[in-house]
């Protein structure tokens, strides 16, 4: 949303900033995005496991 010239609205826009994903730290069942993905396309894989699989690909 572009700035409006209204100080209160523009300050609220400044507060909406992206933050780095914390993998839903503190949630026992893991990241909410993985649980909510309707197709199962979002998965969480350990980096070392991913690299092992990636090396097997031609």
N, C-alpha and C positions, 0 to 999 in steps of 0.2 A: 504494500500500500504506500503510495507516495505521501510525502509530508503535506500537511494541510494548511499550515500557517497558524493553527490553533496550538498554543503552547502546551496545554494539557494533553491533547491528542498526540502531538509530536513527541513529547517526552515518553508517553506510553509506547510509541513505536520504537523508540530507542532502547527500551527495556526488553524487547522481544529479540533475543539473540540466540543463535544456534550454539549448542554446547556439545562437547564430545560425548558420545554414548558411554555410559558407565556399565553397560550390560545388565542393567536393572540390579545393581549391587544391593544386596540385602534381601532379595527375593529368592526364596528357596527353590522355586521351580524354573529358574533361569530367565532369560530375556523374554519380555512380553511380546515382542515382535515375532519371535520364533513360534511361540504358542498360538498367536493370533493369525498367523499366515494361513489363509484358506486353502492354498494349493500345496503346502509343504515345501515350497521352494526356499524359504528362509531356514537355514540350519546353522548350528554353531559347531565348528570343527576346530580342534586344537591345531595350532600352526604346524607342529611337527608332523601330525597326521596328514594335513593338507599337502605339505611339501613332499611327503612320501608318495602320495597318490599322484601329485602333479608330475613327479619324475617318471612315473610309469606310463604316462600318456605319450603317444608318438608325436 
